[in-house]
Each structure stands twice: as C-alpha cells, then as structure tokens.
Amino acid sequence: MINPQSGHNELRKKIEDYSYGLKDVIGRGFSSVVYRGTNDKTKEKVAVKVIDIRAIQGKPEKKML
C-alpha cells in the first residue's frame, strides 16, 4: 500500500476501520506495540495498540484482555 503522506510503499496492517504502518511505532511495552494509525472512515489520527497474547503467561492477565 502506498502511504499518502510519504508517497512510499510500506507495509500497512488493517484492523476493522483502522490501519497503521509497521514502521510507525510510537511506543513499546512488555506485551504490546503502539502504532500511529488512522481511522479509515473519518481520517482521524489514532493510536493502535497491538497486544502479543503469546507474551502474557498468567491466566489473570489473559482474563483482563
């Protein structure tokens, strides 16, 4: 997909009405990465938190998701 802001090809992911570039990381945590993204319907800028469920070992933490 071509990024309209930079005009370059980059790998983008889509979750429901939201998309984000894999190079647009704005934060990392123990079990997640936060990306700068876009609401594709409204074009509003958003933060998209992607949680790596494999990094969460305990049952209490999994129940919180």
SVG drawing of the C-alpha trace seen along z (x, -y; Angstrom):
<svg xmlns="http://www.w3.org/2000/svg" viewBox="-16 -14 26 33">
<polyline fill="none" stroke="black" stroke-width="0.4" points="0.0,0.0 1.3,-3.5 1.4,-5.8 -0.3,-9.0 1.8,-11.2 5.2,-10.0 4.3,-8.6 6.4,-5.5 5.4,-1.8 5.2,-0.5 3.6,2.5 0.3,1.5 -2.0,3.5 -5.7,3.1 -7.9,3.9 -11.6,3.2 -11.8,-0.5 -8.2,-1.3 -4.9,-1.0 -1.3,-1.6 2.1,-1.3 4.5,1.2 7.2,-1.5 5.0,-4.0 5.9,-2.7 5.3,-5.3 5.8,-3.0 6.6,0.5 5.8,2.3 6.2,5.8 3.5,7.4 2.4,4.8 3.5,2.3 1.7,-1.1 1.5,-2.4 0.4,-5.7 -2.6,-4.9 -5.7,-6.2 -9.4,-5.7 -10.1,-4.9 -13.7,-6.2 -13.1,-9.6 -9.4,-10.0 -8.8,-10.9 -5.3,-10.1 -5.3,-7.4 -3.0,-5.2 -3.4,-1.5 -2.2,0.9 -1.3,4.4 -1.0,6.9 1.1,10.0 -1.0,12.6 1.9,15.0 3.9,12.7 1.1,13.0 1.8,16.1 -0.6,15.8 -4.3,16.5 -5.3,13.3 -3.6,11.2 -5.3,13.0 -8.7,12.5 -8.1,8.8 -8.0,8.7"/>
</svg>
